[in-house]
Amino acid sequence: MLGRSKLTLLRYARDGHLTPGVHFFRGPYQNSPITWDVERCQQRFAELARMPAMKLSPQ
């Protein structure tokens, strides 16, 4: 488990904090489920936790 809501994960992806093809994978169709790479996401969350808040803001 990632310990984050689906909306939070999607927001991280939208804001560029999670990379398609690295942290998550979309299926071939628009309504296909998203597959999350739990280990890579957890590593990224740890990196984000160490970053100053200014760098986390969407531009």
N, C-alpha and C positions, 0 to 999 in steps of 0.2 A: 504494500500500500504506500501511496505517496503522501498521504496525510493532507492533501489539498483538494478542494472541491473541483468539480469539472469546470465550472466557470473560471476559477482562479487559474487552472492549467491553461485554458483557452486564452485568458488574458495575458499570461506569460508568453505564450506562443505569438499572439498578436503583437505584443510589444517588442518582440525580437529577443527575448531572454531564453527561449527554447527554440532550437533549430529543427526545421523539418528534415527528415532523413537521418537525423542524429538522435534527437530526444523523443521524437514521435514520428509515426508513419500513418499516412492517410490511405484508405482503401481506394480502389479504382473508381468508385462512384461517389457522388456528392453525399449520399446518405450512408456511406460505409462508416463503420466505427473507426475511431482513432486508436491506434495501438501505441502505448507509451512505453519507452525503454526506462523502466523503473530505476535501474542502477545509474544510468546517465543523468536522469532527471534529479535524483538525490544528490549526485555529485555537483550538478549545476546549482541546486538550491543551497548547498554548502558554500559554493563560490559566491553566490549572490549575498549570502548572509555576512560575508567578510568584506563586501564592497561598501564604500561610503554611500549614504542615501542619495546624494546628488547624482551619482552615476546610474541609479536605478530608474530615474524619472524618464518617461517616454519623451522623445524629442519632437 
